[in-house]
Amino acid sequence: MTETEVTYSRSESYSRRGRRVHQERQPLSFNEDFQKNIQKTKIIPSLLWSVILSLLSVANPFLTSFATNMQSQDLYAGFAMHAGQNPYGQFFGTSGVLYYLLVYVGSAFGTTVGLVFLQWLALFVAGIYFYKICNYISQSSRVAVSLQHWFYLFIIALNSGGVQASLFALPFVLAGLWFVLRYVERATRDEGFILYGIYAAIAFMIYPKSVLLWVVSAVVLTVYNVAQRQKARGVYQALATIFGFLLIVYSVGYYTFVEQVLGAAIQQTFFYEFSLKISDNRLVWTLIQVSLFLLLSGFLKNLFYLLLSMGQGKLVYFKSLIVVAFVLQLLFLVAGGRFEQSHLVLLLPYGFIMALLGLSSITENEALLAKKMSHYSYLQSHIYLPLLGLLLLLLVKPAVAYFIVSDVLKDRQEVAYYIKEHSQSSDKIYAWDDSAQIYLQSERLSAGEILTASPYLDTKTNQDGLAFDLNKNEARYIVVNTQLPLFDSIQSNLEKNYEEVELETRQLAVYEKKE
C-alpha cells in the first residue's frame, strides 16, 4: 500500500478575490516539511505482535473450542459457504459481504489456518499505519512504538481470539485516517481520493459501522475546502471518492446479486446494524461497561484534554475528525442494543491518537514538543489505570468464563460426537446454545437461519423467522442448553415432534425427530 506523497507547492496561492478559470495551477512538488517530519517506519513491533495475536486466534485449529458465540458463528460461516450456503440467505449475518468472502477463503481445504494468515496480515498493516500516524503527530519514534504496544495489548484484551469483522476493518480505517492527515498537511494529490474511496468501500463491506469515519470526514473536509477557498477541488475530490467507493461496491456486491441475497444483505448489514435502541433494557449495563473501559483505558481523559485544546496548535481539522468520529462510533456501539466488548476495538485508533493530539497542542515549538515527548509515558500519564484495565480484561474475564463454561465445553464435544456418529452428513441440526461449536464439531449444517440463542433474536421478526424455520422440522436433532430460556414456540415443537435422547450431559439436552 505504498503511496506517493506529494502536494501543491507552497508558492501556489489562492487570491481572496478568486482565481480566473483559465489560470494554470502551479506544478506539484514534494512537501518538504511533511517529508522531513516522517521518520523511517519500524515494522518489527508490528510484525511480532501480529504474529503473536494471530497464533492466539480461535482460527487456530487448536484453539477453536474457545471461540465466543459470535466468533463461532463466523467460523461456521466459512464451513457453511464451502457446503454451498450463502450469507444473509441460509444464515443470518450482519458483517459485510467482503468479510464473509474472506472467511470463505480462509476456511479453504477444510481448515481455518488460512484465517490465521489473513488475521496476521490485517493486524500487521493496521500496526504500520498506526505507527505512521503516531510517529508524525508525536515526532518521536519511541512514543509511536510505545503506543503500538498498548494498541496491540488492548486488541488482545478486547478481541481475544480475533476473527471479528471489526478487527479486519482496522487497517482500512487507519489507512483512511493516515490519508486525511496527509491531506490537511497538503501532502497528497486530489487523485488520491480514488484510493480513499476504495478504503471506505472495503471497510464498509467488511464491517459496516466503520464507514462512520468517512461520513464524518466528508463533513470535515467540506468545511476545510470551503475555508481554503477551494470548492471546485472539493467537488472533484468528492467525485473521486465516490468513484473509488463504487468501484469496489459494485465489484464485490455483484456476489449478492448473483446469489439473489441483495435485499437480505442490505437489510441485515445496514438497516439492522445502524438501528438505535435507546430504550433497550440492556442499555444501563452497556453504559457501565463502556464507561469503565473509557475510564481505565484513559480515552475519557484523552477526549477531555483534546476538547480543551481544540483551538490550539496545528491539525485543527484532523482533531475535529477524530473527536466527532470517536463520539459517533461510541453512540452506535452503546445504543445499538447488541454490544460486545470486541466492538470497542474500532475505538482504539481514535483513543490513542487523541492522547497525542492533546499533548502536541500544548506547544507549537518543535524543540519543546520533542522534550515533552522524550519523557512521555502513556501509562504514567494515566496513573496506571490502563494496566488495571488490561489485567481485568486479560485475567479476570477469562478466569470467570473458564469456570462457567468448562462443563458445557465437555458437553458440546460429547453431543457433537454423538450427532456425527448417528446422522448422515446431509442431515441438519439445530443448537439452542450460546455457541455454534456443535455445528462445527459435528460438521452438520443448521436448520435455522439464526444459528444460536444470540443477540440477533432481539426483534420479533427474527424470532418469528426462527420459529418458522424450526417448525418445518428439517432438523434431525435439536440441542438445547438448559441454562438458556427457551421460546415457547420451540418448546411446543419439541413436545410434538421430537423425543429426548438419553445422554450423560449436564447442561445440554438432545432431542431427535420422531420417525
C-alpha positions in Angstrom: 0.0 0.0 0.0 2.7 2.4 -0.9 1.6 5.9 -1.9 3.4 8.8 -3.5 3.1 11.7 -1.1 3.1 14.9 -3.0 1.5 18.3 -2.5 0.9 21.6 -4.2 3.9 23.9 -3.9 3.8 26.4 -1.2 4.3 29.0 -3.8 0.7 28.3 -5.1 -1.6 30.9 -3.5 -5.3 31.4 -3.7 -6.4 35.0 -4.0 -9.2 36.1 -1.8 -10.9 37.6 -4.8 -10.9 34.3 -6.6 -8.9 32.9 -9.5 -9.6 33.1 -13.1 -10.7 29.8 -14.7 -8.0 29.8 -17.4 -5.2 30.3 -14.9 -2.9 27.3 -14.7 -2.0 25.7 -11.4 1.5 25.6 -10.2 3.2 22.2 -10.7 3.1 19.6 -7.9 6.2 19.0 -5.7 7.0 17.1 -2.6 6.0 18.7 0.6 9.5 19.1 2.2 8.1 19.9 5.6 6.0 16.8 5.7 8.8 14.5 4.3 11.2 15.9 6.9 8.9 15.1 9.7 8.4 11.5 8.6 10.9 9.1 10.0 11.5 5.6 8.7 8.7 3.2 9.7 9.7 0.5 12.1 8.0 -2.8 11.1 9.5 -5.2 13.7 7.0 -4.4 16.5 4.0 -4.8 14.2 5.4 -7.9 12.7 6.0 -9.6 16.1 2.7 -8.5 17.7 0.7 -9.5 14.7 2.3 -13.0 14.7 1.6 -13.4 18.4 -2.1 -12.3 18.1 -2.7 -14.5 15.1 -1.2 -17.6 16.7 -3.7 -17.0 19.6 -6.6 -16.7 17.2 -9.5 -19.0 17.5 -9.0 -19.7 13.8 -6.0 -21.7 15.1 -7.4 -25.3 14.9 -6.1 -26.0 18.4 -8.0 -23.0 19.9 -11.3 -23.2 18.0 -13.2 -24.6 21.0 -12.5 -21.3 22.9 -14.4 -19.2 20.4 -17.2 -16.9 21.7 -20.7 -17.0 20.4 -20.1 -14.5 17.6 -16.7 -15.9 16.7 -18.1 -19.4 16.4 -20.8 -18.1 14.1 -18.2 -16.5 11.9 -16.2 -19.8 11.8 -19.5 -21.6 10.9 -19.9 -19.1 8.0 -16.8 -20.5 6.3 -17.9 -24.1 6.9 -21.4 -23.3 5.5 -20.2 -21.4 2.5 -18.0 -24.3 1.5 -21.1 -26.6 1.8 -22.9 -24.4 -0.7 -24.8 -22.0 1.5 -24.8 -18.2 1.2 -24.7 -15.5 3.9 -27.9 -13.5 4.5 -29.9 -16.2 2.8 -29.1 -19.5 4.5 -27.6 -18.0 7.7 -28.0 -14.6 9.3 -25.1 -12.2 9.4 -24.6 -8.5 10.0 -21.0 -8.3 8.8 -20.2 -7.1 5.3 -20.2 -9.5 2.3 -16.4 -9.0 1.8 -15.8 -10.3 5.4 -17.7 -13.5 4.6 -15.7 -13.9 1.4 -12.5 -13.5 3.4 -13.8 -16.2 5.9 -14.6 -18.4 2.9 -11.1 -18.1 1.5 -9.5 -18.5 4.9 -11.5 -21.7 5.5 -10.5 -23.5 2.4 -9.4 -27.1 2.3 -11.3 -28.0 5.4 -9.2 -25.9 7.8 -9.2 -22.4 9.2 -5.4 -22.0 9.0 -5.9 -19.5 6.2 -7.8 -17.2 8.5 -4.8 -17.1 10.8 -2.7 -15.8 7.9 -5.4 -13.2 6.9 -5.7 -12.0 10.5 -1.9 -11.6 10.7 -1.9 -9.6 7.5 -4.7 -7.3 8.8 -3.0 -6.8 12.2 0.4 -6.1 10.6 -1.0 -3.5 8.2 -3.0 -1.9 10.9 0.0 -1.6 13.1 2.1 0.0 10.3 -0.5 2.7 9.7 -1.0 3.3 13.4 2.8 3.8 13.8 2.9 6.3 10.9 0.1 8.4 12.4 1.5 8.4 15.9 5.1 9.0 14.6 4.1 12.0 12.6 2.0 13.6 15.4 4.5 13.0 18.2 7.6 13.4 16.1 9.0 10.6 18.2 9.6 7.0 17.1 9.9 5.9 20.7 6.4 7.3 21.6 5.0 5.7 18.4 6.4 2.3 19.3 5.3 2.6 22.9 1.7 3.3 21.8 1.9 0.4 19.3 2.4 -1.9 22.2 -0.6 -0.6 24.0 -2.6 -0.7 20.8 -1.9 -4.5 20.4 -2.4 -5.2 24.1 -5.8 -3.7 24.0 -6.7 -5.7 20.9 -5.8 -8.9 22.7 -7.8 -7.9 25.8 -10.9 -6.7 23.9 -10.9 -9.1 20.9 -9.4 -12.2 22.4 -9.1 -14.8 19.7 -9.7 -12.4 16.8 -12.0 -13.5 13.9 -14.2 -10.4 14.1 -15.2 -8.1 11.3 -14.2 -5.0 13.3 -10.7 -6.4 13.5 -10.4 -7.0 9.8 -11.6 -3.4 9.1 -8.9 -1.8 11.2 -6.2 -1.5 8.6 -8.5 0.4 6.2 -9.8 2.7 8.9 -6.2 3.6 9.9 -5.3 4.0 6.2 -8.2 6.4 5.9 -7.0 8.4 8.9 -3.5 8.5 7.5 -4.8 9.8 4.2 -6.8 12.6 5.8 -3.8 13.6 8.0 -1.6 13.9 4.9 -4.3 15.8 3.0 -4.7 18.5 5.7 -0.9 18.7 5.8 -1.1 19.2 2.0 0.9 16.1 1.1 -1.4 14.2 -1.3 -2.9 14.5 -4.7 -6.5 15.1 -5.4 -6.5 11.9 -7.4 -5.6 10.1 -4.2 -9.2 10.4 -3.2 -10.0 7.5 -5.5 -7.9 5.3 -3.2 -9.6 7.0 -0.2 -12.9 5.9 -1.6 -11.6 2.3 -2.1 -10.6 2.3 1.6 -14.1 3.3 2.5 -15.7 0.6 0.4 -13.5 -2.2 1.7 -14.0 -1.1 5.3 -17.8 -0.8 4.8 -18.0 -4.2 3.1 -16.1 -5.8 6.0 -17.7 -4.0 9.0 -20.5 -1.6 8.1 -20.1 0.7 11.1 -16.6 1.5 10.2 -17.9 3.7 7.4 -18.9 6.3 10.0 -15.3 7.7 9.7 -15.9 8.5 6.0 -19.3 10.1 6.8 -17.7 12.4 9.4 -14.7 13.1 7.1 -17.0 14.2 4.3 -18.3 17.0 6.5 -14.9 18.0 7.9 -13.2 18.1 4.6 -16.1 20.1 3.1 -15.6 22.7 5.8 -11.9 22.6 5.2 -12.2 23.1 1.5 -14.6 26.0 1.9 -12.3 27.6 4.4 -9.4 27.2 2.0 -11.5 28.7 -0.9 -11.1 25.6 -3.0 -14.7 24.5 -3.6 -14.0 23.2 -7.0 -11.3 20.9 -5.7 -13.7 19.7 -3.1 -16.2 18.7 -5.7 -13.5 16.9 -7.7 -12.4 15.1 -4.6 -15.9 14.0 -3.7 -16.4 12.6 -7.2 -13.1 10.7 -7.0 -14.1 9.3 -3.6 -17.4 8.1 -4.9 -15.8 6.6 -8.0 -13.4 4.6 -5.8 -16.2 3.6 -3.5 -18.5 2.4 -6.2 -15.6 0.6 -8.0 -15.3 -1.9 -5.0 -19.0 -1.9 -4.0 -20.2 -2.9 -7.5 -17.4 -5.5 -7.9 -17.9 -7.2 -4.5 -21.6 -6.6 -4.3 -22.1 -8.5 -7.5 -21.8 -11.6 -5.5 -25.0 -10.8 -3.6 -26.8 -10.1 -6.9 -25.7 -13.4 -8.4 -26.7 -15.3 -5.3 -30.0 -13.4 -5.1 -29.5 -12.2 -1.5 -29.0 -8.5 -2.2 -32.2 -7.4 -0.4 -31.4 -9.6 2.7 -27.8 -8.3 2.7 -28.9 -4.7 2.8 -31.4 -5.4 5.5 -29.0 -7.3 7.7 -25.8 -5.3 7.2 -27.2 -1.8 7.0 -30.7 -1.3 8.5 -30.1 -3.8 11.3 -26.6 -2.7 12.2 -27.4 1.1 12.2 -30.6 0.9 14.2 -30.6 2.6 17.6 -32.4 1.2 20.7 -32.3 3.9 23.3 -35.0 2.2 25.4 -33.3 -1.2 25.3 -33.3 -2.8 28.8 -29.6 -3.7 28.4 -28.6 0.0 27.9 -27.7 0.6 31.5 -25.4 -2.4 31.7 -23.8 -1.4 28.3 -23.2 2.1 29.6 -21.5 0.7 32.7 -19.1 -1.4 30.7 -18.3 1.3 28.2 -17.8 3.9 30.8 -15.5 1.7 32.8 -13.5 1.0 29.6 -13.2 4.7 28.7 -12.0 5.5 32.3 -9.5 2.7 32.6 -8.1 2.9 29.1 -7.5 6.7 29.5 -9.7 7.5 26.5 -12.1 9.6 28.6 -9.2 11.8 29.8 -7.8 11.9 26.2 -11.1 13.1 24.9 -11.5 15.8 27.6 -8.0 17.1 27.1 -8.4 17.2 23.3 -11.7 19.1 23.6 -10.0 21.7 25.8 -7.1 22.2 23.2 -9.2 22.1 20.0 -8.3 25.7 19.1 -4.6 25.3 20.0 -1.7 24.1 17.9 -2.0 22.6 14.5 -4.1 19.9 12.9 -7.4 21.6 13.9 -9.4 19.8 11.2 -7.9 16.4 12.0 -8.7 16.9 15.6 -12.3 17.6 14.8 -12.5 14.5 12.6 -11.0 12.3 15.4 -13.4 13.7 18.1 -16.6 13.5 16.1 -15.8 10.1 14.7 -15.0 8.8 18.1 -18.2 10.1 19.7 -20.4 8.9 16.8 -18.8 5.5 16.8 -19.4 5.4 20.6 -23.0 6.3 20.2 -23.8 3.5 17.8 -21.9 1.0 20.0 -23.9 1.9 23.1 -27.3 2.5 21.6 -27.1 -0.4 19.1 -28.6 -2.9 21.6 -26.1 -5.6 20.7 -23.0 -4.5 22.4 -19.9 -6.8 22.8 -16.5 -5.9 24.1 -14.9 -6.8 20.8 -16.8 -3.9 19.2 -14.6 -1.5 21.2 -11.6 -2.4 19.0 -12.7 0.2 16.5 -12.3 2.9 19.2 -8.6 2.1 19.8 -7.1 4.2 16.9 -9.2 7.3 17.9 -8.5 6.9 21.6 -4.7 6.7 21.4 -4.4 9.4 18.7 -6.4 11.8 20.9 -3.8 11.5 23.5 -1.0 12.6 21.1 -3.1 15.3 19.6 -3.9 16.8 23.0 -0.3 16.7 24.0 1.0 18.2 20.8 -1.4 21.1 21.1 0.3 22.4 24.1 3.1 24.0 22.1 4.0 24.7 18.5 7.7 24.9 19.4 9.3 21.8 17.9 12.1 21.7 20.4 9.8 22.0 23.4 7.5 19.3 21.9 10.4 17.0 21.4 11.4 17.5 25.1 7.9 16.7 26.3 7.7 13.6 24.1 11.1 12.3 25.2 9.7 11.9 28.8 6.1 10.9 27.7 4.7 7.6 29.1 1.1 6.7 28.3 0.9 4.5 31.4 2.2 7.1 33.9 0.2 9.9 32.3 -3.0 8.0 33.1 -1.9 7.0 36.7 -1.5 3.3 35.7 -5.2 2.8 35.0 -4.6 1.2 31.6 -2.6 -1.5 33.3 -5.5 -2.2 35.7 -7.9 -2.3 32.7 -5.7 -4.8 30.9 -5.4 -7.0 34.0 -9.2 -7.1 34.4 -9.7 -8.0 30.7 -6.9 -10.4 30.4 -7.1 -12.2 33.7 -10.4 -11.8 35.5 -12.7 -12.2 32.5 -11.1 -15.4 31.0 -10.9 -17.0 34.5 -14.6 -16.4 35.2 -15.5 -17.6 31.8 -13.5 -20.7 32.2 -15.2 -21.8 35.4 -18.6 -21.0 33.9 -18.2 -22.8 30.5 -15.8 -25.6 31.4 -18.6 -28.1 31.8 -20.5 -27.1 28.8 -17.4 -27.4 26.6 -17.2 -31.1 27.5 -21.0 -31.5 26.9 -20.6 -29.9 23.4 -17.9 -32.3 22.4 -19.9 -35.3 23.6 -23.1 -34.1 21.9 -21.3 -33.3 18.7 -19.6 -36.7 18.6 -23.0 -38.5 19.2 -24.7 -36.5 16.4 -21.8 -37.1 13.9 -21.9 -40.9 14.6 -25.7 -41.2 14.4 -26.6 -39.0 11.4 -25.6 -38.5 7.8 -23.6 -35.5 6.5 -26.8 -34.3 4.7 -28.8 -34.1 7.9 -29.4 -30.8 9.5 -29.5 -30.0 13.2 -30.2 -27.0 15.4 -28.4 -25.9 18.6 -30.2 -23.6 21.0 -27.0 -22.7 22.6 -24.8 -19.6 23.1 -22.2 -21.0 20.7 -22.1 -22.5 17.2 -19.5 -25.1 18.2 -21.8 -28.1 17.9 -22.3 -27.4 14.2 -18.5 -27.1 13.7 -17.6 -30.2 15.7 -20.4 -32.4 14.3 -19.9 -31.0 10.8 -23.6 -30.5 10.3 -25.5 -27.5 8.9 -28.1 -25.5 10.8 -31.8 -25.9 10.2 -32.3 -22.3 11.2 -31.1 -19.1 9.6 -30.2 -17.7 13.0 -27.7 -20.2 14.4 -27.8 -19.8 18.1 -29.6 -18.0 21.0 -27.8 -14.9 20.0 -28.5 -11.1 20.2 -29.9 -11.4 16.7 -33.1 -12.6 18.3 -33.8 -9.2 19.8 -36.5 -8.5 17.2 -39.9 -10.0 16.7 -39.2 -10.6 13.1 -36.1 -12.7 13.8 -37.9 -14.7 16.5 -40.8 -15.5 14.1 -38.3 -16.4 11.4 -36.6 -18.9 13.7 -39.9 -20.4 14.7 -40.8 -20.8 11.1 -37.5 -22.5 10.2 -37.8 -25.0 13.1 -41.5 -25.7 12.5 -40.5 -27.1 9.1 -38.9 -29.9 11.1 -35.9 -30.2 8.9 -33.6 -30.7 11.9 -32.7 -34.3 12.6 -31.5 -33.3 16.1 -32.2 -30.2 18.2 -29.8 -29.5 21.1 -31.0 -27.3 24.0 -28.8 -25.6 26.5 -31.0 -25.9 29.6 -29.4 -22.8 31.1 -30.9 -20.6 28.4 -34.6 -19.5 28.4 -36.4 -21.4 25.5 -39.0 -19.8 23.3 -42.5 -21.2 23.8 -42.8 -22.0 20.1 -39.6 -24.1 20.1 -40.7 -25.9 23.3 -44.1 -26.7 21.8 -42.5 -28.1 18.6 -40.1 -30.2 20.7 -43.0 -31.8 22.6 -44.9 -32.6 19.4 -42.3 -33.8 17.0 -39.1 -34.7 19.0 -38.1 -37.1 21.7 -35.2 -36.7 24.1 -32.1 -38.8 23.7 -30.6 -40.1 27.0 -27.0 -38.7 27.3 -24.9 -38.1 30.3 -24.6 -34.4 29.8 -25.2 -31.7 32.5 -26.3 -28.6 30.6 -27.2 -29.9 27.1 -30.3 -31.9 26.2 -30.5 -33.6 22.9 -33.8 -34.2 21.0 -34.2 -36.5 18.0 -37.0 -36.1 15.5 -39.7 -38.8 15.7 -40.0 -41.3 12.9 
